[in-house]
Amino acid sequence: MDGVRSALITDAFSAQQGVEDDDMNIMCLGGNITAPALAWKLVQLFLNARFKNEERFIRRLNKVTAIENGNVQI
């Protein structure tokens, strides 16, 4: 689905870095393996993180958008 950037999150680093570097807008948690306290911490980190909006990260997102739009030759 275009515009969806998601990842399986298992630790604090990934919850925050996924948003900051990749503009992740959906996080996935393992229901049987993520303790409620950890899940709450990860959700808080995810919601409080902000995309860094740096050139290298924007360039990466533009590549993903090009793939979504079918503008990539392989």
Secondary structure as GFF3:
##gff-version 3
##sequence-region A 1 74
A	DSSP	beta_strand	6	8	.	.	.	ID=ss1
A	DSSP	alpha_helix	12	22	.	.	.	ID=ss2
A	DSSP	beta_strand	26	28	.	.	.	ID=ss3
A	DSSP	alpha_helix	36	48	.	.	.	ID=ss4
A	DSSP	alpha_helix	55	68	.	.	.	ID=ss5
###
